[in-house]
Amino acid sequence: MRYKKIRGLKRKVANIQNWINEYLELNVEHLNEYKYEYAKVYVDPWDNLTLTDSHIPEPKGKAKKEILNGLEKIYDSWKTELEKLNKPYYLKIWLYEPRISKSQVVCAIDEKIEYYENIFEKADFKPNDSSFTNQLSSEFKWQPNIDEEPYWESDLLWPIDQYERIEDSYSDRRLLNKLKKGNFKNKEIDSPNGNKDTIYFLPKGKIWVGEK
């Protein structure tokens, strides 16, 4: 796997503060209408998909620290606003490890609370000295969950002539072969066209779900 070099890291770190400022205020109007709201790490380049065979490395050092601080600041700000609603609510940080760029603050009200309470598959691993959870406030209580990437078999068997690059079709088929041969969790489903499809779940790490 080739990793894409991130240039102008100092500017990227500065953009993290812009992301924090943009999401610091809870969008109560959206929350009341859709019953949920979230703040993903919308910071370039970590919120972009690369169109090459290279992968963008996860934030490290100061960038990682600033993102963690931002997640907690947004959480605290949203908690203040949610308390004003005088009703039950869901408010958690979803802290992905090591895929920290996928982390987010999520809140929900009314019928959406139960959905988010049961969205992840729980696990029993414990934090260690290097866990990302140690870099946030000790007030947080964390529930460990499994970070899994879903892959639909039908997507990995897309007709070869519909790929822009034939190499991508070969890569998808190699991945599907790996998923089939490996002891990965999978689930058979009915697709919208009436055919059967299979979803494979590839473990990527941990998700720490935390609240104060």
ABEGO torsion letter per residue (X at the ends): XBBBBBBGAAAAAAAAAAAAAAAABBBAAAAAAAGBBBBBBBBOAAABBBABABBBBBBBEAAAAAAAAAAAAAAAAAAAAAAAAGBBBBBBBBBBOABAAABBBBBBBEAAAAAAAAABBBBABBBBAABAAAABBAABBBBBBBBBBBBBAAAAABBAAABABAAAAAAAAAAAAAAAABBBBBBBBBBAAGBBBBBBBBBAEBBBBBBX
